[in-house]
């Protein structure tokens, strides 16, 4: 059974940093493409960043140069390092795992990030 569990959210001031973690159980991590999405209630979820099982990364324009996605296959964990946070980065952040040979995409429960002064 696959489980995706995020952690690391919290409250910070503008300009601050947070690191989100995403642990995936179920022995799929090494083949899975990992991604972070975010969503404000009432809005659609939007892609923040992704990393393939081969390590290739992509980012939404609004986080370029501020956020870094990475993965540690030995720990079955993906990370989202968020620097220079802005008030508009306030959202619930979700981690997803999509195994390479499966049509399924597994979602975590989300972690709240709040940026306010």
PLY file of the C-alpha trace (Angstrom):
ply
format ascii 1.0
element vertex 117
property float x
property float y
property float z
element edge 116
property int vertex1
property int vertex2
end_header
0.00 0.00 0.00
1.38 3.37 -1.03
1.38 6.26 1.42
2.61 9.79 0.82
3.20 11.89 3.93
4.28 15.52 3.90
5.77 17.47 6.77
7.63 20.69 7.42
4.95 23.28 6.88
4.54 26.19 9.23
4.42 29.95 9.57
7.22 32.27 8.53
7.73 35.93 7.79
8.27 37.20 4.27
11.80 36.49 3.17
12.01 33.43 5.39
12.67 29.81 4.48
11.04 26.44 4.99
11.88 22.94 3.89
9.06 20.52 3.16
9.63 16.78 3.27
7.66 14.00 1.61
8.13 10.39 2.63
6.74 7.69 0.36
6.11 4.16 1.52
5.20 1.19 -0.63
8.49 0.58 -2.44
7.70 2.81 -5.38
9.92 5.78 -4.65
12.93 4.88 -6.77
10.85 4.69 -9.96
8.46 7.50 -9.14
8.36 10.99 -10.50
7.85 13.30 -7.53
6.16 16.67 -7.53
4.89 19.40 -5.26
1.59 21.18 -5.89
-0.13 23.91 -3.95
-3.71 24.99 -3.55
-5.65 27.80 -1.97
-9.23 26.88 -1.03
-11.49 27.62 -3.96
-8.65 27.52 -6.47
-7.24 24.74 -8.57
-4.09 22.98 -7.52
-1.05 24.26 -9.36
2.27 22.58 -10.00
5.14 24.07 -8.03
8.03 21.78 -8.93
8.78 18.28 -10.10
11.68 15.86 -10.22
11.85 12.72 -12.33
13.22 9.40 -11.10
16.34 10.32 -13.07
16.74 13.62 -11.26
15.56 16.03 -13.93
13.75 18.99 -12.38
11.18 21.52 -13.52
9.70 24.55 -11.80
6.75 26.87 -12.10
7.78 30.33 -13.20
6.60 31.87 -9.95
9.15 29.89 -7.89
12.14 29.91 -10.23
15.27 30.78 -8.32
13.57 30.59 -4.93
12.52 26.95 -4.52
14.56 23.80 -5.00
13.15 20.31 -5.32
15.35 17.32 -4.54
15.07 13.65 -3.71
16.95 11.12 -1.63
16.27 7.64 -2.96
17.99 6.05 0.03
15.42 7.65 2.32
12.39 7.43 0.01
12.03 11.16 0.58
11.54 14.21 -1.59
12.16 17.75 -0.42
11.11 21.24 -1.34
13.49 23.90 -0.10
11.68 27.23 -0.14
13.67 30.43 0.22
12.71 34.08 0.06
9.10 33.20 0.76
6.42 35.68 -0.21
2.97 36.27 1.22
1.48 34.88 -1.97
3.24 31.56 -1.33
0.72 30.93 1.45
-1.06 27.73 0.51
-1.52 24.08 1.32
1.33 22.19 -0.30
0.80 18.66 -1.58
3.32 16.03 -2.56
2.64 13.51 -5.30
4.33 10.31 -6.37
3.77 8.76 -9.77
5.45 5.40 -10.35
7.04 5.09 -13.76
4.96 2.19 -15.07
1.69 3.00 -13.36
-1.14 5.36 -14.35
-1.75 6.13 -10.69
-0.60 9.31 -8.98
-0.56 9.19 -5.22
-1.25 12.32 -3.17
-0.36 13.24 0.36
-2.69 14.96 2.78
-1.03 18.35 2.41
0.90 20.64 4.71
0.04 24.28 5.39
2.55 27.01 4.61
1.69 30.47 5.87
3.77 33.53 5.07
2.77 36.64 6.93
4.28 39.61 8.69
0 1
1 2
2 3
3 4
4 5
5 6
6 7
7 8
8 9
9 10
10 11
11 12
12 13
13 14
14 15
15 16
16 17
17 18
18 19
19 20
20 21
21 22
22 23
23 24
24 25
25 26
26 27
27 28
28 29
29 30
30 31
31 32
32 33
33 34
34 35
35 36
36 37
37 38
38 39
39 40
40 41
41 42
42 43
43 44
44 45
45 46
46 47
47 48
48 49
49 50
50 51
51 52
52 53
53 54
54 55
55 56
56 57
57 58
58 59
59 60
60 61
61 62
62 63
63 64
64 65
65 66
66 67
67 68
68 69
69 70
70 71
71 72
72 73
73 74
74 75
75 76
76 77
77 78
78 79
79 80
80 81
81 82
82 83
83 84
84 85
85 86
86 87
87 88
88 89
89 90
90 91
91 92
92 93
93 94
94 95
95 96
96 97
97 98
98 99
99 100
100 101
101 102
102 103
103 104
104 105
105 106
106 107
107 108
108 109
109 110
110 111
111 112
112 113
113 114
114 115
115 116
